[in-house]
């Protein structure tokens, strides 16, 4: 979930963002889509820079404490948008609405887009759809008329944490732009330190510190790590489906480093994998 930190929105207040984060029951969301691993960690469990947190169910009492004395009724409603390109988000959207209304005591307008996007003029695009309150009015959301955007993001392109940390901790990153998040100088410094660390131990320490800094400002909340499935049967092939070889480390047979087109060094040890292939296979195993 990406929070809108525009000054006109209730989610500008850190306590509101913390309350929403606490109100969401990740376990229930996982059950609603019958898959995925509920988590608050920015990275999948099992990799060296993950931050596993055991408590994935909602803590409504703690959420209410965050909102104690705060009047959200002036906000009239909180608008939560989910985009249809990831159907799991649409399935989870009613659950998120139910969970947040229980704690905030204000209406949650749950909007699913229709896979149409509009340029906001602020360096990013936002979904368009038909809000429940105005079901015949087509709305393209801008910078100041939504509160939470349910999003799907690859957190480990290249198998390293720095890209994702930059996307949420650096104002030039796309998620930071959408959130209108201007990280503190201290957070910027912590994220930059990850890229500067050159040893595994130093990178682990820097990554942990950057995550703590970003979570203290909470521009985004993680819901779960989805389970991805790939179909390779002849039936799927005959329907025209083929694996998309991109940032999920699906290794295709026609890739230049493996398969029929692979170049083999005649002087190399045939019992050893080339470095690119070894790295690709290790990355695949991570997922």
LUMTORZA-694726 format. One line per 8 residues: their letters; for each residue z, x, y of C-alpha. Coordinates in Angstrom, 2 decimals, decimal comma, always signed. Example, Ala and Ser with C-alpha at 12.3 -4.5 7.8 and 13.67 -1.06 7.14 Angstrom:
2
AS> +7,80:+12,30:-4,50  +7,14:+13,67:-1,06 $
END
This chain:
287
XXXXXXXX> +0,00:+0,00:+0,00  -1,03:+1,36:+3,41  +1,14:+0,17:+6,30  -0,29:-0,63:+9,72  +1,77:+1,45:+12,14  +0,08:+0,01:+15,22  +2,72:-0,77:+17,85  +1,79:-4,47:+17,76 $
XXXXXXXX> +2,76:-4,92:+14,09  +6,15:-5,48:+12,47  +5,34:-2,66:+10,03  +5,53:-0,22:+12,93  +9,30:-0,30:+12,30  +10,34:+2,15:+9,58  +13,04:-0,25:+8,33  +10,42:-2,95:+7,73 $
XXXXXXXX> +8,29:-0,51:+5,75  +11,33:+0,58:+3,76  +12,27:-3,05:+3,09  +8,77:-3,83:+1,80  +8,84:-0,75:-0,41  +12,20:-1,80:-1,87  +11,15:-5,44:-2,30  +8,12:-4,67:-4,47 $
XXXXXXXX> +8,81:-4,80:-8,20  +6,43:-2,24:-9,69  +7,32:-3,22:-13,24  +6,36:-6,84:-12,58  +3,07:-5,72:-11,02  +2,29:-3,62:-14,08  +3,05:-6,58:-16,33  +0,78:-8,84:-14,26 $
XXXXXXXX> -2,24:-6,64:-14,98  -1,04:-5,74:-18,49  -1,42:-2,05:-17,83  -0,65:+0,86:-15,57  +2,50:+2,93:-15,14  +4,79:+1,63:-12,38  +5,85:+4,44:-10,08  +6,87:+5,42:-6,58 $
XXXXXXXX> +5,49:+8,93:-7,10  +2,36:+9,98:-5,25  +1,13:+11,74:-8,39  +0,88:+10,79:-12,08  +3,82:+11,51:-14,32  +3,47:+14,72:-16,28  +1,79:+16,94:-13,70  +3,87:+19,65:-12,07 $
XXXXXXXX> +3,89:+18,06:-8,62  +4,80:+14,51:-9,67  +7,99:+12,97:-8,39  +9,09:+10,54:-11,12  +11,61:+7,93:-10,00  +13,31:+5,84:-12,66  +13,99:+2,68:-10,65  +10,76:+0,70:-10,50 $
XXXXXXXX> +12,16:-2,82:-10,30  +12,81:-4,41:-6,93  +16,08:-3,92:-5,07  +16,19:-7,11:-3,01  +19,75:-6,45:-1,79  +18,82:-3,03:-0,42  +15,67:-4,49:+1,14  +17,71:-7,22:+2,84 $
XXXXXXXX> +20,13:-4,60:+4,15  +17,24:-2,77:+5,81  +16,32:-6,02:+7,58  +19,90:-6,98:+8,45  +20,03:-8,17:+12,04  +16,26:-7,93:+12,42  +14,33:-11,04:+13,42  +10,93:-11,07:+11,74 $
XXXXXXXX> +10,24:-14,69:+12,63  +8,57:-13,48:+15,80  +5,93:-11,94:+13,60  +5,18:-15,47:+12,31  +3,66:-13,99:+9,18  +2,89:-10,67:+7,57  -0,73:-10,19:+6,52  -1,37:-8,37:+3,25 $
XXXXXXXX> -4,99:-7,56:+2,36  -6,38:-6,52:-1,03  -9,97:-5,53:-1,60  -11,98:-6,90:-4,50  -13,60:-3,63:-5,56  -10,41:-3,02:-7,58  -9,73:-6,33:-9,41  -6,20:-5,23:-10,35 $
XXXXXXXX> -5,27:-5,40:-6,66  -6,40:-9,02:-6,52  -4,32:-9,83:-9,60  -1,25:-8,17:-8,10  -1,65:-9,75:-4,66  +0,11:-13,10:-5,44  +3,01:-11,18:-6,99  +3,35:-9,02:-3,90 $
XXXXXXXX> +3,31:-12,16:-1,73  +6,04:-13,77:-3,85  +8,21:-10,65:-3,84  +7,95:-10,07:-0,09  +8,55:-13,69:+0,90  +11,76:-13,64:-1,13  +13,15:-10,81:+1,00  +11,57:-11,15:+4,44 $
XXXXXXXX> +11,90:-14,93:+4,80  +8,56:-15,05:+6,61  +5,19:-16,25:+5,36  +3,04:-13,64:+3,70  -0,64:-14,30:+4,30  -2,30:-12,85:+1,21  -5,96:-12,11:+1,89  -8,56:-10,94:-0,60 $
XXXXXXXX> -11,70:-9,59:+0,99  -15,21:-10,51:-0,14  -16,38:-6,91:-0,51  -17,67:-6,82:+3,06  -16,51:-4,08:+5,39  -16,80:-3,64:+9,13  -16,55:-0,53:+11,28  -13,45:-0,75:+13,49 $
XXXXXXXX> -14,73:+1,86:+15,91  -11,59:+3,88:+15,21  -13,06:+6,19:+12,58  -12,61:+3,92:+9,58  -13,74:+0,55:+8,20  -11,65:-2,47:+7,28  -12,28:-5,37:+4,88  -13,56:-8,79:+5,90 $
XXXXXXXX> -12,60:-12,08:+4,25  -11,38:-15,64:+4,64  -7,64:-15,80:+5,43  -5,77:-18,67:+3,73  -4,60:-19,98:+7,11  -8,22:-20,29:+8,28  -10,15:-20,65:+5,01  -13,50:-21,29:+6,68 $
XXXXXXXX> -13,16:-18,57:+9,29  -14,71:-15,24:+8,32  -12,52:-12,46:+9,69  -13,20:-8,74:+9,84  -9,88:-7,02:+10,33  -9,44:-4,46:+13,07  -6,62:-2,14:+14,04  -3,98:-4,67:+15,06 $
XXXXXXXX> -4,29:-7,87:+13,00  -2,94:-6,90:+9,56  +0,24:-5,36:+8,19  -0,35:-4,06:+4,66  -3,56:-3,00:+2,91  -3,50:-2,77:-0,88  -5,65:+0,22:-1,72  -6,77:+2,37:-4,67 $
XXXXXXXX> -6,95:+6,12:-4,19  -7,56:+9,08:-6,47  -4,50:+11,25:-5,91  -5,68:+14,35:-7,78  -9,23:+15,31:-6,87  -9,62:+18,83:-8,16  -6,29:+18,55:-9,99  -4,41:+19,76:-6,91 $
XXXXXXXX> -2,06:+17,79:-4,61  -3,17:+19,13:-1,24  -6,15:+16,81:-0,73  -4,10:+13,63:-1,18  -1,20:+14,95:+0,89  -3,65:+15,68:+3,70  -5,10:+12,18:+3,47  -1,71:+10,60:+4,09 $
XXXXXXXX> +0,03:+13,31:+6,07  -2,72:+14,52:+8,36  -4,05:+12,27:+11,10  -7,61:+13,35:+10,27  -7,26:+11,92:+6,76  -8,74:+8,49:+6,07  -5,50:+6,81:+4,98  -3,67:+8,21:+8,00 $
XXXXXXXX> -6,41:+6,81:+10,24  -6,21:+3,37:+8,63  -2,42:+3,37:+8,96  -2,71:+4,66:+12,53  -0,14:+7,16:+11,40  +0,56:+10,10:+13,69  +2,75:+12,36:+11,58  +5,47:+14,39:+13,16 $
XXXXXXXX> +4,90:+18,08:+13,79  +7,43:+18,81:+11,05  +5,45:+16,75:+8,51  +2,18:+18,40:+9,54  +3,79:+21,79:+9,02  +5,07:+20,83:+5,56  +1,63:+19,60:+4,45  -0,10:+22,70:+5,83 $
XXXXXXXX> +2,34:+24,86:+3,86  +1,01:+23,43:+0,58  -2,47:+24,73:+1,32  -1,07:+28,09:+2,35  +1,00:+28,58:-0,82  -0,81:+30,85:-3,27  +1,48:+31,02:-6,29  +2,31:+28,12:-8,63 $
XXXXXXXX> +6,03:+28,29:-7,82  +5,44:+28,37:-4,07  +2,91:+25,54:-4,29  +5,34:+23,40:-6,27  +8,10:+23,97:-3,69  +5,76:+23,29:-0,77  +4,38:+20,14:-2,42  +7,87:+18,78:-3,07 $
XXXXXXXX> +8,91:+19,39:+0,54  +5,73:+17,79:+1,90  +6,29:+14,67:-0,21  +9,86:+14,34:+1,06  +8,64:+14,66:+4,66  +5,90:+12,05:+4,23  +8,18:+9,60:+2,42  +10,69:+9,86:+5,25 $
XXXXXXXX> +8,01:+8,42:+7,56  +6,58:+6,13:+4,83  +3,00:+5,44:+5,95  +2,12:+4,42:+2,38  +3,90:+3,18:-0,75  +2,68:+3,88:-4,27  +2,66:+0,94:-6,69  +1,47:+2,28:-10,02 $
XXXXXXXX> -0,78:+4,71:-11,81  -3,56:+2,59:-13,35  -4,86:+3,03:-16,86  -8,59:+3,67:-16,87  -10,78:+2,83:-19,85  -14,29:+3,96:-20,63  -16,69:+2,18:-22,97  -19,12:+4,31:-24,99 $
XXXXXXXX> -20,39:+1,92:-27,66  -24,11:+1,42:-28,30  -23,71:-2,17:-27,11  -22,50:-1,00:-23,69  -25,25:+1,61:-23,59  -27,89:-1,01:-24,33  -26,53:-3,12:-21,46  -27,33:-0,26:-19,12 $
XXXXXXXX> -23,78:+1,02:-18,62  -23,21:+4,75:-18,36  -20,09:+6,75:-17,40  -19,91:+7,69:-13,76  -19,38:+11,42:-13,65  -17,39:+11,93:-10,47  -13,80:+12,55:-9,51  -12,22:+11,10:-12,65 $
XXXXXXXX> -13,34:+14,05:-14,74  -15,68:+12,16:-17,03  -17,71:+14,98:-18,55  -21,28:+13,84:-19,15  -23,53:+15,36:-21,80  -26,17:+16,25:-19,22  -23,75:+18,12:-16,98  -25,00:+21,67:-16,37 $
XXXXXXXX> -21,84:+23,31:-17,71  -21,80:+21,51:-21,04  -24,23:+19,84:-23,42  -27,90:+20,58:-24,02  -28,47:+22,01:-20,56  -25,62:+24,51:-20,68  -26,40:+28,15:-20,05  -24,73:+30,51:-22,49 $
XXXXXXXX> -24,10:+34,16:-21,68  -25,41:+36,06:-24,74  -22,85:+38,81:-24,12  -19,90:+36,43:-23,87  -17,34:+35,84:-26,60  -18,69:+32,71:-28,30  -15,18:+31,72:-29,39  -14,04:+31,26:-25,79 $
XXXXXXXX> -14,85:+28,46:-23,38  -16,36:+29,44:-20,08  -13,94:+29,10:-17,16  -15,65:+26,03:-15,58  -15,69:+24,17:-18,89  -12,08:+25,10:-19,62  -10,98:+23,91:-16,20  -12,91:+20,65:-16,55 $
XXXXXXX> -11,39:+19,95:-19,95  -7,89:+20,71:-18,67  -8,46:+18,32:-15,80  -9,67:+15,66:-18,19  -6,55:+16,05:-20,27  -4,40:+15,47:-17,18  -5,85:+12,00:-16,92 $
END
